[in-house]
Amino acid sequence: MSALYLSGRGGRIEARGRTHYSLRNTQTYSEWDWDGERLHARVCALGVHPVFWRARPHGVALATSPLELLEEGFELDYPALAVFLRLGFFIGEDTPFAGVKQLAPGSVLRWDAERGVRVEDGGLPYNPPCTLARTQAMDRYAALLRAAVERCLPLEGRLCVPLSGGRDSRHIALALHALGVRPQAYVTLMHLPGRPDEDARIATLLAAALGTPHVVLPQPRFYVRNILRNLRECAMCADEHAQLPPLTDWLRANADVVFDGIGGDVMSAGLFQSAEVHEWYRRGELKRVAARLFHDWRSSVRGWQHAVDDDLARRLSDEIATERLLVELERHRGHHNPLRSFYFWNRTRREIALQPFVLFQGLRVDTPYLDEAVWNFLDSLPFELVGDQRFHTDTILRAYPEFAHIPFETKGARRHMGPVQRMLLGASLAPSLIRYGAWRRPPLMLRWLRLLAGVRIWWNPNMLLYMLALMRMNERALPRHAPQGRYA
C-alpha cells in the first residue's frame, strides 16, 4: 500500500509518506507526484487503478487503500453502505467511510498550500453507437483484440494465464496462440462451494487443444480465513474475490506476467442485461431499474441483515439505498446502452478491477479489453447487438472455428452445499463470530446453529463477515467520549 499525507499552515508544509507513485500497464495507469510545493495526482480515463483521497485540515491525503486514510472517530458512509449491501459493489466514487472517495475516471487532483485541493473530474468517455452489421462488428472485434494483445508483446519473464470456462480468458488465449505465444502454463482455480467446477473441466479441454500445460488449483476445505484475508486486501471495498488467494499465491510464485480478461463479457456479452430493463432505463423509469437491480442481486448478498441492530438497519434502509442508487443511475441515462454503462463504471471498475490492479500487484498484468481501441469499440456496441448475450461467443467461434467444439461454461449455474459442507462452514465461522461479538445477536446465532447442524439454508458468509468486521472497526474508532455498544 502507498500513501501520502500533506498539510500546510503558516507557510510551512509537512509531508509524510510516498511522494512519488506510479502504477502502469500497457493500457491503464494511476500516479501522483509531490515536488515539495505542489501535488499532482491523476488516473487514466477508465479509472480502474484505485487511488483514494480525503481532505485534511489545511491539507490532503492520498492512498491506494482507503484504510490508510482513516482517522480516530471516523464515520461510516451509510448511503454508500446501504447500496453495497444490496448490490455487492460500491457505486460512483463511494467507499464505506465518510469523506474518503476514490478518484473518478480521468480526474486530476491538485494541491498546494496557497489554493488548497482542487479536483477536476474527467467525465465518462461515451462513444456513439456502432452502425456495422453484426458479422462486420464481430470481425472488427476479433481484429482489435488480437492487435491489443500483440501490442503487449514482447513479454519478459514467465507468462502464466488464468483460464476459465468462459469467454474473456479464452479469447485472450486464442489470440496469444494465433500470435505464436505459448505461456508456461494456463492456470484454473476451483470454485468455493455454491458454484460448479465447470471452469476446471472446460479449461482443461482448451489447454489440451492449445498444447499448453494446465494447472488446476484446489480450494482449502476451511476457507473462512481466505474470506477475511480478502476483506483486508480489498480494503473493505469488495465482497467478491474470496476464492482468489490460492491463485494469487500461485501466480506470485510461478509467474512474472499475466493477462486478465477484465471488461470482456460485461462490454460485449450483454452480461446482466435484459430487453425489459433496457427499455425502462431508456424511458427514464429509474425507480423500476433500481428495484430490479436490488432484486437480482439479493440472493448473493444475503446474510448481513442478522448482524445489525434496529438503529443501524434504519441507517441502511431500502429507502436510503434507493435514493443513492438513483443518483448514479441518472449519471448513465445519456448512454445508448445505459445499463451496460452502469455496470462497467461501477461493478467492473470498483470491484472486478481489484483483482488485476490490487490483488495481482507485483506482477505485470496486461488487460487487452481495456486497450483504448478495443474499449472504445466495445462501448459503441448497441444493445441490439449484445442483448441476446451471444455476441462475444459468436465472435470467438467465427474468429477461431477450429476450437468451436470446446463448450463454454453455463452462466448462473449453481451447486448446492451438502450437509457436511454446511457443517464445516459453520464450524470454521465460529472463531470469527466470537471475535466480532456475534454472540450478542441472537438471530444471527440461531442461523449459525442451524448451519452448524447441517440445515439447508443460504446466506453469504462474505457479507456477514464484512459487516461484522466493519462494525468492529467502527466501534474501535469511536472517540472515548462516545457512547459504547453503539451496534451491540
Disulfide bonds with the S-S distance in Angstrom:
none
